[in-house]
């Protein structure tokens, strides 16, 4: 019997496995995916949002705790546990040296991501390199790793973990960390969560999955059915507007459309529906998936002109290009008359001051609804470009309720040997909304806590047996 069983194979699971092993526990990690798809959504990440009080290697200036907290408070609309959020924030300031010891390297942001140069530390080689580094370190430390090992049930007794099951196989351990992700790949569960809208549509039918196809929520559902305390709205998620031509699974960051704040976004009826310049893109990019999901047909179109080219990270697919706005409308399948009126009204409302996409500038609209708060410039310079957008689900926020020990709770009583980290508990911090890099902050913080606690729980059991 191993001391600590870790269920999951992404960042949170790996952090838990490494910390438990460093604490002297024997560890087995069960990854549902095959080796070539290991790492869950972590393989698609790029960076970690980090608190720091002064410049640190790849991080510029300072990003103190209170500013981080206010950023998180704003994007969640207050739907967050402040105590746990601040725990994550503080942990983010001390984890990078530990990450480096396990082979993770950092680099300054690429030019398309300069907005987060002060707040986020980028992984050299991206999330795939981070995942590979952690697996190499885990293997070197003696962590047992099994692939193609989807856990479908647990044996629990009075809130305590006894064993995990993979079909008919039973795996015992003295303590367990659950880090098996959300249910974003489970189309039926997404359909149930989002329901049918007033137009008779089932919005989830048009969702794309930015990340892994293996996050079906099997273990999350098992735990909820077993009476574990839950938190979060099943319809809330990290949901981004991505290129409608993206694959159903594993499109990752390269399918994101990052020019929204530089132009306008219209729906299928060729009308605007939200302020494209509300705030810096890293603080607002994750609201556009949900906004698009609320539109007819769950589709929208990001429209820019030649002035925007070179100011955003280019997407993997080229935009639809036209020399006139009517031609662009026709190519996008939008009503040309409505489209022209929408753009004409927007252009006439623009009050252009000093345009600066790196700052909350004074270029705004007047007399049009919705307004555009920043970076409002007329779309009047050919060629024009349009990108069709679909909602891209990254991870869901429904999860298990925890305290700062990462213990799973039953009727508000914490388990003494069952812990949870990553997407399976992120809803404690993220009730809604998102800001770049905070998912990795949550997974790293709670993965490390869960691994340490699980090792201590296993050690306590061993000591108790040795005194009998």
C-alpha positions in Angstrom: 0.0 0.0 0.0 1.3 3.4 -0.9 1.2 6.4 1.5 -0.3 8.9 -0.9 -2.4 8.3 -4.0 -2.8 11.3 -6.4 -5.6 11.1 -8.9 -5.0 13.4 -11.8 -2.0 14.3 -14.0 -1.9 18.0 -14.5 -0.2 20.8 -12.6 -2.1 20.5 -9.3 -1.7 16.7 -9.2 2.0 16.9 -10.0 2.6 19.6 -7.4 0.9 17.4 -4.8 2.8 14.3 -5.8 6.2 16.1 -5.7 5.4 17.7 -2.3 4.2 14.4 -0.8 7.3 12.6 -2.1 9.6 15.4 -0.8 7.9 14.9 2.6 9.0 11.3 2.6 5.8 9.6 1.5 5.6 6.8 -1.1 3.4 8.2 -3.9 1.4 6.8 -6.9 0.0 9.1 -9.5 -2.9 8.0 -11.7 -3.4 9.9 -15.0 -6.5 9.0 -17.0 -4.9 10.1 -20.3 -2.3 8.1 -22.3 1.3 9.3 -21.8 1.3 11.4 -25.0 -1.7 13.4 -23.8 -0.7 13.7 -20.1 -0.9 16.9 -18.2 -4.6 17.8 -18.6 -5.2 21.5 -19.3 -1.9 22.4 -17.8 -0.2 21.5 -21.1 -2.0 24.4 -22.7 -1.0 27.1 -20.2 1.6 29.7 -20.5 2.1 31.5 -17.2 1.5 31.9 -13.5 0.2 35.1 -11.9 2.6 36.1 -9.2 2.5 38.5 -6.3 5.8 40.3 -5.8 6.8 43.4 -3.9 9.8 44.3 -6.1 11.2 43.4 -9.5 12.1 39.7 -9.7 14.1 38.3 -12.7 11.3 38.0 -15.4 8.8 40.1 -13.5 8.9 43.9 -13.7 8.1 46.5 -11.1 5.9 45.2 -8.2 2.6 43.5 -8.0 1.6 43.6 -4.3 -0.9 41.4 -2.5 -3.6 44.1 -2.3 -3.5 44.9 -6.0 -3.7 41.2 -6.9 -6.6 40.8 -4.5 -8.4 43.8 -6.1 -7.9 42.4 -9.6 -9.3 39.0 -8.5 -12.2 40.7 -6.6 -13.1 42.7 -9.7 -13.2 39.8 -12.2 -15.1 37.6 -9.8 -17.6 40.2 -8.8 -17.1 39.3 -5.2 -17.8 35.6 -5.7 -14.7 34.4 -4.0 -13.5 33.3 -0.6 -11.1 36.1 0.4 -9.2 34.0 2.9 -8.5 31.3 0.4 -7.8 33.8 -2.4 -5.2 35.6 -0.3 -3.7 32.3 0.6 -3.2 31.6 -3.1 -1.9 35.1 -3.7 0.8 34.7 -1.0 1.7 31.3 -2.1 2.3 32.6 -5.6 5.1 34.8 -4.3 7.2 31.9 -2.9 6.6 29.0 -5.3 8.9 29.8 -8.2 12.2 28.8 -6.6 10.6 25.4 -5.8 9.3 25.1 -9.4 12.8 25.8 -10.7 14.2 23.0 -8.5 11.9 20.7 -10.4 13.1 21.8 -13.8 10.7 24.6 -14.6 12.3 27.6 -16.3 10.8 31.1 -16.9 11.2 33.7 -19.6 10.0 37.3 -20.2 6.6 37.5 -22.0 6.4 37.6 -25.8 5.6 40.9 -27.4 1.9 40.0 -27.7 1.6 39.5 -24.0 3.3 42.6 -22.6 0.2 43.6 -20.7 1.1 40.9 -18.1 4.9 41.5 -18.0 4.5 42.9 -14.5 2.0 40.4 -13.1 2.7 37.0 -14.8 5.8 34.8 -15.0 5.9 32.9 -18.3 7.1 29.3 -18.6 9.9 28.7 -21.0 8.4 26.3 -23.5 4.9 26.8 -22.2 2.7 24.5 -20.2 3.9 21.4 -22.0 7.5 22.0 -20.9 6.3 22.6 -17.3 4.3 19.3 -17.3 7.3 17.4 -18.8 9.7 18.9 -16.2 7.4 17.9 -13.4 7.0 14.4 -14.7 10.8 14.0 -15.1 11.3 15.2 -11.5 8.6 12.9 -10.2 10.0 9.9 -11.9 13.5 10.7 -10.6 12.2 11.0 -7.1 10.5 7.6 -7.3 6.8 8.6 -7.8 5.0 5.7 -9.4 3.1 7.0 -12.5 0.4 5.1 -14.3 -1.2 6.3 -17.5 -4.5 5.2 -19.0 -5.7 4.9 -15.4 -9.2 6.6 -15.2 -10.5 6.4 -11.6 -14.3 5.9 -11.7 -15.1 5.4 -8.0 -13.7 5.8 -4.5 -14.2 3.7 -1.4 -15.1 6.1 1.5 -15.9 5.4 5.1 -17.2 8.1 7.4 -15.5 10.8 5.3 -12.2 8.9 5.1 -10.5 7.6 2.0 -10.0 3.8 1.8 -9.3 3.0 -1.9 -9.7 4.1 -5.5 -11.2 1.9 -8.2 -10.3 1.7 -11.9 -13.1 -0.6 -13.1 -12.6 -3.8 -11.1 -9.1 -2.9 -9.9 -8.8 -1.6 -6.3 -5.9 0.6 -5.2 -5.5 1.3 -1.5 -3.6 4.2 0.0 -3.2 5.8 3.4 -4.2 9.2 2.0 -5.4 10.6 -1.3 -5.3 13.8 -3.3 -8.0 14.4 -5.9 -6.9 16.6 -8.8 -8.7 15.1 -11.7 -10.2 18.3 -13.2 -13.6 19.6 -13.9 -16.3 18.4 -16.4 -15.7 20.7 -19.3 -15.3 17.7 -21.7 -18.6 16.2 -20.7 -21.1 17.5 -23.3 -24.1 16.1 -21.5 -23.2 17.7 -18.2 -22.5 21.0 -19.9 -25.9 20.7 -21.6 -27.6 20.1 -18.3 -25.8 23.0 -16.6 -26.6 25.5 -19.3 -30.1 24.2 -20.2 -32.2 25.6 -23.0 -32.4 29.3 -23.6 -35.4 31.5 -24.5 -34.8 30.9 -28.2 -35.1 27.2 -27.8 -31.4 26.6 -28.3 -29.1 24.4 -26.2 -26.1 26.7 -25.9 -23.7 24.0 -24.8 -24.2 22.2 -28.2 -22.1 25.0 -29.8 -19.3 25.0 -27.2 -15.7 24.1 -28.1 -13.3 22.6 -25.5 -10.0 24.5 -25.4 -8.3 21.9 -23.3 -8.2 18.2 -22.7 -10.9 15.7 -23.8 -10.2 13.6 -20.7 -11.9 15.9 -18.1 -15.3 14.2 -18.0 -16.0 15.0 -14.3 -16.4 11.4 -13.4 -14.7 11.7 -10.0 -16.3 15.1 -9.3 -19.7 13.7 -9.9 -18.9 10.7 -7.7 -17.8 13.0 -4.9 -20.9 15.2 -5.2 -23.1 12.1 -5.2 -21.2 10.8 -2.1 -22.2 13.9 -0.2 -19.0 16.0 -0.3 -19.6 19.7 0.3 -19.8 21.6 -3.0 -19.2 25.1 -4.2 -19.8 26.9 -7.4 -22.3 27.4 -10.2 -22.2 24.5 -12.8 -22.7 27.0 -15.6 -19.7 29.2 -14.6 -16.3 28.4 -16.1 -13.2 29.8 -17.6 -14.8 30.5 -21.0 -13.1 32.3 -23.8 -14.2 33.5 -27.2 -12.1 31.4 -29.6 -11.9 31.0 -33.3 -15.0 29.2 -34.6 -12.7 27.1 -36.8 -10.9 25.7 -33.7 -11.0 21.9 -33.1 -13.5 20.4 -30.7 -10.7 19.6 -28.2 -7.2 20.8 -27.3 -7.1 23.9 -29.4 -5.3 25.7 -26.6 -4.2 29.3 -26.5 -3.4 29.6 -30.2 -7.2 29.5 -31.0 -7.9 32.5 -28.8 -8.8 35.8 -30.7 -7.0 38.7 -29.0 -8.1 41.6 -31.1 -11.4 42.2 -29.4 -10.3 45.4 -27.6 -9.0 46.9 -30.9 -12.2 46.8 -32.8 -15.9 45.9 -32.3 -17.7 42.6 -31.8 -21.1 41.9 -33.4 -23.5 39.0 -33.0 -25.3 37.0 -35.7 -27.8 40.0 -36.1 -24.8 42.3 -36.9 -25.3 44.4 -33.7 -22.8 45.1 -30.9 -23.7 43.7 -27.4 -20.9 44.7 -25.0 -18.1 47.2 -24.2 -15.0 45.9 -26.1 -12.7 48.3 -24.3 -13.8 47.9 -20.7 -10.4 46.9 -19.3 -7.1 45.4 -20.2 -7.5 42.3 -22.2 -5.9 39.9 -19.7 -8.6 40.9 -17.2 -11.5 40.7 -19.7 -10.6 38.0 -22.3 -12.3 35.3 -20.2 -15.7 37.0 -20.1 -16.2 36.9 -23.9 -16.8 33.2 -24.1 -19.8 33.5 -21.8 -21.0 36.7 -23.6 -20.8 34.9 -26.9 -22.7 31.9 -25.4 -25.6 34.3 -24.6 -25.9 35.5 -28.2 -28.1 33.9 -30.9 -26.5 30.7 -32.2 -23.7 31.1 -29.7 -21.6 32.9 -32.3 -20.1 36.4 -32.6 -17.7 38.2 -34.9 -14.6 40.3 -34.0 -14.2 43.1 -36.5 -11.0 45.1 -37.0 -9.3 47.2 -39.6 -5.7 47.6 -40.9 -4.8 49.9 -37.9 -5.0 47.0 -35.5 -2.6 44.7 -37.3 0.6 44.1 -35.4 -0.9 45.1 -32.0 -2.2 41.7 -30.9 -1.0 38.1 -30.8 -1.8 36.7 -34.2 -4.2 33.8 -34.1 -3.5 30.5 -35.8 -6.0 31.0 -38.5 -6.1 34.1 -40.7 -9.1 36.4 -40.5 -11.6 36.8 -43.3 -10.3 39.8 -45.3 -12.2 42.3 -47.4 -11.6 45.7 -48.9 -14.9 47.2 -47.9 -17.3 46.7 -45.0 -20.2 45.5 -47.2 -17.9 42.9 -48.7 -16.8 41.8 -45.2 -20.4 41.4 -44.1 -21.2 39.3 -47.1 -18.2 37.0 -46.5 -19.2 36.6 -42.9 -22.8 35.9 -43.7 -24.1 39.0 -42.0 -26.8 41.4 -43.2 -24.9 44.1 -45.0 -27.3 46.9 -44.2 -27.4 46.2 -40.5 -23.7 45.7 -40.4 -23.0 49.0 -42.1 -25.3 50.8 -39.8 -23.7 49.3 -36.7 -20.2 50.3 -37.9 -21.4 53.7 -39.1 -23.0 54.5 -35.7 -19.9 53.2 -33.8 -17.5 55.2 -36.0 -19.5 58.4 -35.6 -19.4 57.9 -31.8 -15.7 57.6 -31.4 -13.9 60.4 -29.5 -10.3 59.7 -30.4 -7.7 61.2 -28.0 -4.3 59.7 -27.5 -4.5 56.1 -28.5 -2.3 53.8 -26.3 -3.2 50.1 -26.2 -0.7 49.6 -23.3 -2.7 52.0 -21.1 -6.4 52.7 -20.2 -6.4 55.6 -22.7 -8.9 58.3 -23.4 -10.2 57.0 -26.7 -13.9 56.4 -26.0 -17.3 56.5 -27.5 -20.2 58.9 -26.9 -23.9 58.5 -27.8 -23.8 54.8 -28.7 -25.0 51.7 -26.8 -23.1 49.8 -25.7 -20.3 52.3 -25.3 -16.6 51.5 -25.7 -14.6 52.8 -22.7 -11.0 52.7 -24.1 -9.2 52.2 -27.4 -12.2 53.4 -29.5 -11.1 54.3 -33.0 -13.2 54.4 -36.2 -13.0 51.2 -38.2 -12.3 52.9 -41.5 -9.0 51.8 -42.9 -8.9 48.9 -45.4 -8.3 46.0 -45.5 -10.9 45.0 -42.9 -10.8 41.7 -41.1 -13.4 39.5 -39.3 -13.1 36.5 -37.0 -16.0 34.3 -36.2 -16.1 33.4 -32.5 -17.4 30.5 -30.5 -17.4 29.9 -26.7 -14.3 27.9 -25.7 -14.6 26.2 -22.3 -11.2 25.9 -20.5 -12.4 24.5 -17.1 -15.5 24.5 -15.0 -15.9 26.1 -11.6 -18.3 23.7 -9.8 -16.2 21.8 -7.3 -15.6 20.6 -3.8 -15.6 23.1 -0.9 -12.4 23.4 1.1 -10.6 25.3 3.8 -6.9 26.3 3.8 -5.9 22.6 4.5 -7.3 21.5 1.1 -9.3 18.8 2.9 -12.5 17.5 1.3 -15.5 18.3 3.6 -18.6 16.3 4.4 -21.3 18.2 6.2 -18.7 20.8 7.0 -16.4 18.3 8.6 -13.0 18.0 7.0 -11.7 14.6 6.0 -8.4 13.6 7.8 -7.0 11.8 4.7 -8.8 13.0 1.6 -7.7 16.3 -0.1 -8.4 18.1 -3.3 -6.6 20.6 -5.5 -6.8 22.3 -8.9 -9.9 22.5 -11.0 -11.9 20.3 -8.7 -11.8 23.1 -6.0 -11.0 26.3 -8.0 -14.6 27.5 -7.5 -13.7 28.4 -3.9 -11.6 31.2 -5.4 -13.2 31.7 -8.8 -17.0 32.0 -8.4 -17.1 33.6 -11.9 -14.7 35.4 -14.2 -11.0 35.0 -14.7 -7.8 36.9 -14.9 -4.7 35.5 -16.8 -2.6 33.0 -14.9 -4.7 32.7 -11.8 -5.7 29.1 -12.5 -2.1 28.0 -12.4 -1.7 30.0 -9.1 -4.6 28.1 -7.6 -3.4 24.7 -8.8 0.1 25.3 -7.6 -0.9 26.6 -4.2 -3.4 24.0 -3.4 -1.5 21.2 -5.0 1.4 21.9 -2.8 -0.8 22.2 0.3 -2.7 19.0 -0.5 0.5 17.0 -1.1 2.0 18.2 2.2 -1.2 17.5 4.1 -1.6 14.0 2.5 1.9 13.0 3.4 1.3 14.2 7.0 -1.9 12.2 7.1 -0.2 9.1 5.9 2.7 9.6 8.4 0.2 9.9 11.2 -1.4 6.6 10.2 2.0 4.9 10.1 2.9 6.2 13.5 -0.5 5.1 15.0 0.1 1.6 13.7 3.6 1.4 15.0 2.4 2.2 18.5 -0.3 -0.5 18.6 
